[in-house]
Amino acid sequence: MPSVLVVGSANFYGRAVIQELCAQRDLSSDTWMIRGVDKVLPELALFPPNVIKLFESVDYRMGNLRSAEFLEQAFGDTQWDYVINIAEYKFGQTAAVYEQDVRLMSLEVARLASKYKAKALVHVSTAHVFKPHGSPNTPHVEDDAMEASNELAATHVRTEQELQMCKGRPPLVILRPALCYGPGDRQNVVPMLISAQISRATNQPMPILWDKDLRVSTVHVADVARACIQSAKWIATQNQESFAVFNLADPGDTTNAKLANAVAQLFNVKPSFQNSAFNFIAKRLKTSELTEEVNESLLGPWMELLTQHGIANSPLSPYIDAEHPYCRLEHCPLAINGSRVENTQGLDFKYQYSSVSPDTLRPMIDEFQQLGLWPTSI
């Protein structure tokens, strides 16, 4: 009987992991034990009805993930085969919040996974932790030097390093997703989708910052979820203190132009890349100054559009936090090589979403509209 504990199961990645676990369970003749824990009820997490129904089929427990007592209770009555830890990764938090919600929580999960003799521990980090190459579009591999460009990335770097050093930990996999999109995303690709919706409503071209050839590697959240599960199964068969790290990025070699064109085609608008003079000025602005300019130009029109469609309250926003990797794309292109996870013998993983496209983005808008969070004009 496979037993899986998912810590952070109601966030963007966690929900996808629960969906994939339930899909594998329903195809299996075995009895599965799936437990999800997080700080919010699924009914209040803005999930669509079909996802809420899946959560009703697993053992879900709500509590404070900062509480060692709650985490102990989440572990305490089962010997888990696989523990999947998905730390909160919302942009724009303070260093103290990241310390609590990423580093300290992850180390406590690792301690408990060791205490209760889990067979495997998977930790979801981020691929936005690498030191820039001399050649900006050369994809980063897992062993490249890391250099944090903001507080969130710095916390992930420290957490990765300390997890590797934990004494007595189970076999450990660290996953580093590139820019992740898919149903449930509210901060990665959503600002560009909102910009396209505004352009459609105003019959104007969609403005795109930065050079069109810069790399911005992407990965679908369903592939992240499958990688969590498949890597857990694989590392559990290795030596007791085995360790592996995998970048997660689809083989589509996404560029700024490819991402923008996929979004533009979805909304039937034209992308307008800024000229070199504009980009020359933009990359010399402080990140906070740049984001302020972008946010002011989009927030008002988005609120007007929501009002016109009778949407009184939506958590979706065009706001781009200064920690969003796209804000520093000119300085730190997001070129990520995600092939190692496919080429590792015995892991049995292939990307199902090989490239970002209008078809892979459309389900995000469909779900937002189903939840009454997005105009229905597209």
Steps between C-alpha positions, in 0.01 A plus 500: 500500500676820388482776760571862406505812715480833314597804708368818339232313309263794444746729320569514125737202486334306780158493341653358180682232702172396665333484158779280359504273805125449474531423128767236568300361793187463288693298240653271762367185663687590821356693792666840526541717808517866391511775758521871422570769756489876463380818667179550300189294434466385137153657489660839571798458267309597184513151356244393238240240606679205341819575696308545826344160439846344468608656828194343662636159395828540690585553866531879511599683818508874549740664742788737553799376302726711720395292799733212582216345701263502202763353267576228756131411508491493118781242497431312818264211431643363174835385369516693174649365182534841343497851648463787253574844642379805310602814684300820451662708229284812464701799381535821697523369856745613766821314584342391829201346320725310259708379792189355666309372198786369288813422700381413852190314385700297247764406755231389744339285230840342432551432871161332528553301180816364662332437835212306345727317254351619172642320199543820296481878539434734207552874545372750243735797467540735200722525193538875547811459715783488249789739450470666154715350225737701286279381214146601607315237297713201600266276702591438862558141609456373853866530600543864396593756764212658689462869576183636657366819341236564769397392848270220386772343286753543781271312737460216251878476456557478878220246536640275227845506656374420850268223384792320337690513830215374723624200695301181459270647236324265254613481138446857375399654167503876443297622204556842342209605275551772239222755442199282574153542351173311491171488689540656844776744402430851629837672479736350241335539159175665613629861471576444130159339448333804659705734280374310195139517621532877545648531151207304359249723681670822386588375150865585559819297450627313806822668622786260576808598695852380422662352193298234320789249486566482875429155648220459752478124553158369595346186649138393541383439856374153407855403403629636831245282680598189306868571565430521875339157503729321255817633664371393842441145374844495338709641788330259743674213318845658539740495796378631835666842481471544124459852364399637160406839361304554178415812306150495355463679166320378190703430183326779309787748549258779588610851408342830595349512150366144513324558832362836389378361167324209672317743730422740215358224280275386783344847522524578127715808556838607365807513723703819483861462605659816633778647291863486605499859627211425739664181624828688547323739739292227667794281595668797669203566723495351846281191509253678731478796258438272204229298672330819616481626141363169369251454783357852475437458129300178543327505838245773421385355166473152656278625783280683247471185291397292801237759595358502147451123523341509844798345680512664840794313643782309330832391651655519153715804439735633234729603785856378450702489818863606488594139582324365192777355280360674192589837653870421469486307174744737329752446781426134579350311205314191614668242281462161673599153378242256630618185321675320786172386655400335170837336449543348848481123475209347688320827572239453226417864436426683175355847458140476388488872421791551262441869435288795608220575251152652481357152558699446820410848630128485419400276797625770736252753358221241488543431870514870593178558307337199663582651839369843399844662525555593133299685232312266269578697182795284390 
